[in-house]
Structures are given as C-alpha cells and as structure tokens.
Amino acid sequence: MAELGKAKTNWLIKYKLYHLPFWFVYHYLWWSLITGSLTAPANALNTPYAFKFLFYVTFQAIGVYFNLYFLIPKFLEKGKYVTYVVLVFITIIAVAALIVPGYYISTWVSGKTFQELFNMGPDFFFLFKNNSLASSAASMTLAMSIKLTKNWIQSNRRQQELEKEKLETELKFLRSQFNPHFLFNTINSIFFLIHKNPVLASNALAKFSDLLRFQLYECNETQIPLSNELTYLENFIELQKLRQSKNVDVVINMDHQPKQHLGIAPFMLITFTENAFKHLSDHADKPNWINVSLELRGLDLQFKIANSVAAIKENDVVSYSGLGLKNIKRRLDLIYPGQYVLNIDHDADQFEVELKLRLSEISDLQPIHKSA
C-alpha cells in the first residue's frame, strides 16, 4: 500500500497534475472575491456560468505555462528583458481576449440573453477591460512570482551546497599540506634516535604509533574529543624533546578539568607547537625553553605557547609565520568563523602565540589511548 501511494504521488508530480486543484481553487477564490460570497461560485458551477469558469481556467493556465516554460527560459533568464516584458504584455492581452467568448457560449447554452444572464449588454471590450484582463494579469503575476521565488530558493540552496563543498575541499587540501610535513619530521626524529639511543628510539616508535593511529582514524573527523587532541599534542612534544640535541626546558600546564565532552577540530593546536620547536633558540650560555598552557572556562579554551628564540631580524618574522601558521589561520577562518581570537607576539627573546577558541560539546566519541 505504501509503494502504491508513493507511485501515485510520483505520477501526480511527474505530470504536474497537482496544478489542477491549484487552478480550481485560485479561480474559485477570485470569483468569490468578485461576487463577495464564498457560496455563490459553488452554486454557479452547475449552471451555464460553468462554461465561463472553464474558459478562465483553461486559457489562463495556457498563458501562465507559456510564460513559465517558454518566455522566462528563452528571454528573461537570458537577459532579454525588454522583449520579455513586451511578450508577456501581449500574452496577457491574448489570454484575456480568448476568455471573453466564454461569456457568449454561456449565454448560448443557457438560452438567455446577455442582459438576463450577466445583467449587461454583449459588450466585448467592456468584458475584456473590466473582467478578463484584470484576472489574467493577476494569474500571470501570481504564477510568475511563485516560479521566480522557487528559482531563487533553488539557486540559493545550490549556492550553499557549492560553498559547503568548496569549504570541505579546501579543508582537505590544507590537511594534505600539513600531514606529510609533520610525518616527515617525526620519522626524521626517530631516525636520529635509532643511532643515538635505541631505548629512546623504541619509546619514540611507540608514541609514533599513537600519532599514526590518531591521523588514520581521527584526522578526517570534523570534531574530535579535546582529550584526544591533547594526547596527540603530548606525544608530539615527547617526540620532539627526544630529538633535541640541545637542552630544552619544556613546561606544560594543562587544566585538569574533564575534557572528553568537549570537541575540537583535529590538528588545531599541533601547528603552533611544531612551530615553537622549529624556531626554538639554540643558546649555549642560557636556557632554551618552551612554555605550553591550556585553560578551560566552560566552552572557552585558552591556549598559549611561547618559546625562546635567537634575536629576530625584521625579515625573519615573515619566515617564522610560514606555511603552517598560514594554514592554521585559514582553517580557523573556515571552521570557527567569529569564534576565535588569535594573537601572535614576538620580541628579541621570545615568540608567543595565544589562541582563544569557542568549543562545542560532543558525547559520542571515544578517546585514543596511549601505548603502554
């Protein structure tokens, strides 16, 4: 029964038969408006007036469909506005003129005179100007308004879908730029450790396994638990610390509030950390340091990372804000429009990044686990 009902519905839509009740209701209401009574048209449909009603329905429908499916696509949508307006005007006049004979046929069928049936003489121009013309213009205007509104809604929906598709494509492209770069650096770190300290290399390989699992199974999600992102971040920092040949003091201050219910876009924090290690100072006579802090206030996250640097020349500032930072800024604009504040400050001794981000709540994702 459900399939039968669906088939009937598809048949009605395919052949646009649902337009028939629309035209009937439209003219019924128009006639009611003219007569000032909702019952008068119903009583008149069983009389010779039905022929006049049929002429209105038939020829106005023909005029409307001629406009919708020929004039609009061929002239209006192609920018031929003057030609379109002239042809619509001619169509309205033609439709109104073709309706008037319905009055004469109604008179002939009834066997009555015009005066008896319509309380007036058989004045073609009067019927055309005062009756059929106004009704035809109204029906054409109504149908054209519905059609143009429908086209606008469809066009707007298509534009939104294109924007969404463009956004997703751009985000995937930005990730593809980031991930290979990070993986190359991590593999390089393990390569150095294999020769330097096999035990540390084994530990690094275990952490690297966690990082790969994170990238393979979670990097394509739009939102992941914040706890997963922080686990990934901690593993990354540990790998970078093992790789460093210089003494590095890394201080991490994390808010210990529960984070599993909070969601964040993947790889949103790692770029800043990677940049800090990449541009870390190499002092022999004073400390090289990185400070990382994360604080939560409800759904608001405040992430800060600062690192010591060698003296920054004017040209070096541009190179410091390289591809990684440009990518993360673009991702923030795409994913968190109006929901983040990013400040980057530098002086002769340090470089600092502060990110304030409005997170969302999630409840159905599970955290990744560190390897034993």
Secondary structure, DSSP 4 states (H G I P E B T S, - for coil): -HHHHHHHHHHHHHTTTTHHHHHHHHHHHHHHHHHT-SSHHHHHTTSTHHHHHHHHHHHHHHHHHHIIIIIIIIIITTT-HHHHHHHHHHHHHHHHHHHTHHHHHHHHHHT--HHHHHSS---HHHHIIIIIHHHHHHHHHHHHHHHHHHHHHHHHHHHHHHHHHHHHHHHHHHHHHHHHHHHHHHHHHHHHHHHH-HHHHHHHHHHHHHHHHHHHHHTTSS-EEHHHHHHHHHHHHHHHHHH-SS-EEEEEEE--S--TTEEE-TTTTHHHHHHHHHT----SSS-EEEEEEEEEETTEEEEEEEEE-SPPPHHHHHHHS-HHHHHHHHHHHHHSTTSEEEEEEE-SSEEEEEEEEE-EE--S-PPP----
